[in-house]
C-alpha cells in the first residue's frame, strides 16, 4: 500500500512493549495491523519484548522495518517481518509470510527497447566552416559535419535484454527466496515482454520499486542522449 510507504510519523519508543508499539502505530496511522503472535513466539519474539527507537520523521514502512529488525536475529526464515495482505499490515514470522504468495504481471516492454547510442554521430568541424566562410572560393557548400568511420554499435539481442532484467530482479530482491537460486518462494516467467511473477506481497513491493528505479535511470539516459543528438 502506498500509504505505508508515504505516510511519515515521528516515533519515540523507550523500552515500550512490542504489543503497545503495534497498537500505537495502528492508532496513529489509522492503518489496520494484525500481529500473528503465535508465529512470532515460535521465533522468539514476544508481546512484551521492549522496543527502543527514536525517529523524528520516517515512513511507516521504515518504522516497521526498524522495530522488527531490533527484535529479530535476522536469519533467513527466522526473522520477524511484515506484509500487506488484503489491505491489512500483517506482522508475523518471515517463514509464515512466505507461505502467502500472489501472482503479479509486470509489463516491461518499455524497458526492453534499446536506447540509441550516438557515439558514432558525425563530428562538427568548426575549423572547416571558418576556412570555407572566409575563403570565398571552393569551400562553398561543404558540409561542416565529418563522417565518423566507427561502425554502428552491435545491438543487444532481445533475449539478452530480458535476461539482464531477470538477473537484476533476482539478485536484488530476496536473493535466497527465488527457486532459481535454490529457494522456494519466488517464481518468475517471461511472455511477450511481460514478467509473470509469483512471490510474497513484500517482495512484490520491492520488485515494483526496483522497476520504477530502472525506469528513472532509463528516462535520464534518454534525456542525455537526446541532448547530445
C-alpha positions as a printed Julia matrix, in Angstrom:
229×3 Matrix{Float64}:
  0.0     0.0     0.0
  1.42    3.43   -0.92
  0.11    4.79    2.39
  2.62    2.69    4.33
  5.44    3.97    2.14
  4.46    7.65    2.06
  2.91    8.34    5.48
  5.62    9.76    7.74
  5.4     9.78   11.54
  7.69   10.64   14.47
  8.31    7.87   17.0
  9.9     7.86   20.44
  9.86    4.36   21.89
 11.76    3.83   25.11
 11.64    0.18   26.11
  7.95    0.03   25.22
  6.43   -3.47   24.87
  6.09   -4.6    21.29
  2.34   -5.09   21.68
  1.97   -1.45   22.74
  4.14   -0.31   19.84
  1.86   -2.1    17.36
 -1.23   -0.58   18.99
  0.34    2.89   18.86
  1.24    2.59   15.18
 -2.25    1.37   14.31
 -3.84    4.27   16.22
 -1.58    7.0    14.82
 -1.64    5.84   11.2
 -5.23    4.56   11.05
 -3.83    1.53    9.22
 -5.19   -1.87   10.25
 -2.47   -4.08   11.73
 -2.67   -7.73   12.65
  0.15   -9.31   14.67
  0.36  -13.1    14.43
  1.63  -13.63   17.99
  1.69  -17.42   17.73
  4.02  -17.33   14.72
  6.13  -14.59   16.32
  6.53  -16.54   19.55
  7.8   -19.54   17.56
 10.82  -17.44   16.52
 11.33  -15.98   19.98
  9.51  -12.67   19.58
  7.16  -11.96   22.5
  4.4    -9.41   23.06
  6.31   -7.84   25.93
  9.68   -7.52   24.19
 10.99   -3.97   24.8
 11.42   -1.66   21.82
 13.55    1.49   21.76
 13.54    3.68   18.67
 13.67    7.43   18.1
 12.95    8.89   14.65
 11.91   12.5    14.03
 10.07   11.67   10.79
 10.07    8.38    8.9
  7.73    6.41    6.64
  5.61    3.83    8.46
  7.31    1.11    6.4
 10.71    2.21    7.72
  9.45    2.29   11.3
  8.11   -1.27   10.97
 11.39   -2.44    9.44
 13.49   -0.88   12.21
 11.26   -2.13   15.03
 11.2    -5.72   13.79
 14.92   -5.73   12.95
 15.66   -4.92   16.61
 13.7    -7.98   17.73
 14.9   -10.48   15.13
 18.05  -12.45   14.74
 17.83  -11.73   11.01
 18.39  -15.34    9.92
 16.59  -16.42    6.77
 13.11  -17.64    7.75
 13.62  -16.92   11.48
 13.15  -13.16   11.35
 10.05  -11.14   12.16
  8.67   -9.33    9.16
  5.54   -7.68    7.82
  3.5    -7.61    4.65
  0.28   -6.09    3.36
 -2.43   -8.67    2.81
 -5.93   -7.58    1.74
 -5.19   -4.04    2.88
 -4.05   -5.12    6.35
 -0.47   -4.9     7.67
  0.29   -8.42    8.89
  3.2    -8.79   11.31
  4.49  -12.32   11.56
  7.49  -14.56   11.06
  9.23  -14.36    7.72
  8.62  -18.08    7.23
  4.87  -17.7     7.77
  4.61  -14.72    5.43
  6.42  -16.63    2.69
  3.55  -19.08    2.58
  1.28  -16.28    1.35
  2.22  -15.6    -2.25
  0.41  -13.91   -5.1
  0.86  -13.68   -8.85
  1.51  -10.28  -10.42
  2.18   -9.45  -14.07
  4.67   -6.66  -14.84
  4.79   -5.06  -18.28
  8.47   -4.37  -19.05
  8.2    -3.81  -22.8
  9.29   -0.2   -22.39
 12.48   -1.35  -20.64
 13.32   -3.72  -23.49
 13.54   -1.02  -26.16
 17.2    -0.14  -26.65
 18.16    3.49  -26.21
 20.22    4.55  -29.28
 23.87    5.22  -28.61
 25.08    8.21  -30.62
 28.82    7.68  -30.09
 29.18    7.45  -33.86
 27.38   10.7   -34.63
 29.1    12.99  -37.2
 31.66   15.43  -35.79
 31.15   19.16  -36.25
 34.34   20.55  -37.85
 34.25   24.27  -36.91
 37.67   24.95  -38.43
 36.39   23.76  -41.8
 33.4    26.06  -41.52
 35.59   29.08  -40.73
 38.01   28.37  -43.58
 35.26   27.9   -46.12
 33.43   31.01  -44.96
 36.5    33.26  -45.22
 37.97   31.91  -48.46
 35.03   32.77  -50.68
 36.11   30.04  -53.05
 35.89   26.31  -53.28
 34.68   25.78  -49.76
 31.09   26.77  -50.55
 28.51   24.09  -49.97
 30.91   21.91  -48.0
 29.23   20.21  -45.06
 30.68   21.12  -41.64
 29.95   17.57  -40.45
 32.65   14.96  -40.82
 31.52   11.37  -41.02
 32.59    9.12  -38.18
 34.17    5.96  -39.54
 33.27    3.9   -36.49
 30.79    1.12  -37.14
 27.36    1.21  -35.54
 27.43   -0.47  -32.13
 26.14   -4.03  -32.14
 22.6    -4.28  -30.85
 21.97   -6.49  -27.84
 19.65   -9.41  -28.67
 16.17   -9.15  -27.15
 16.55  -12.3   -25.05
 19.78  -10.96  -23.56
 17.98   -7.76  -22.57
 15.23   -9.8   -20.92
 17.77  -11.95  -19.1
 19.52   -8.84  -17.77
 16.31   -7.58  -16.17
 15.54  -11.02  -14.72
 19.03  -11.15  -13.22
 18.73   -7.66  -11.74
 15.46   -8.6   -10.02
 16.67  -11.95   -8.71
 19.96  -10.5    -7.49
 18.46   -7.52   -5.67
 15.13   -8.75   -4.31
 15.2   -11.63   -1.8
 18.08  -13.46   -3.49
 17.74  -16.66   -1.45
 13.99  -16.95   -1.99
 13.94  -17.45   -5.78
 13.62  -21.01   -6.99
 16.39  -20.32   -9.49
 18.66  -19.53   -6.53
 17.67  -22.59   -4.51
 14.72  -21.06   -2.62
 11.05  -21.97   -2.64
  9.28  -18.6    -2.56
  9.67  -16.71   -5.83
  9.0   -17.94   -9.35
  9.39  -15.84  -12.5
  8.45  -16.32  -16.16
  8.54  -14.03  -19.2
  5.99  -13.86  -22.01
  5.93  -11.25  -24.78
  7.62   -8.58  -22.71
  5.64   -9.31  -19.55
  7.07  -10.77  -16.35
  4.77  -13.24  -14.59
  5.99  -13.36  -11.01
  4.75  -15.36   -8.04
  6.11  -14.01   -4.78
  5.21  -12.52   -1.42
  3.46   -9.17   -1.1
  6.58   -7.65    0.44
  8.8    -8.83   -2.4
  6.3    -7.61   -4.99
  6.56   -4.17   -3.4
 10.35   -4.27   -3.74
 10.14   -5.53   -7.34
  7.81   -2.66   -8.27
 10.19   -0.19   -6.62
 13.18   -1.64   -8.44
 11.46   -1.45  -11.83
 10.48    2.16  -11.08
 14.15    2.99  -10.43
 15.17    1.3   -13.67
 12.62    3.47  -15.5
 14.02    6.61  -13.84
 17.53    5.71  -14.97
 16.24    4.95  -18.46
 14.42    8.28  -18.69
 17.62   10.07  -17.64
 19.63    8.17  -20.26
 17.13    9.05  -22.98
 17.25   12.7   -21.95
 21.06   12.75  -22.08
 21.15   11.07  -25.5
 18.51   13.47  -26.85
 20.52   16.47  -25.65
 23.67   15.01  -27.2
 21.92   14.49  -30.51
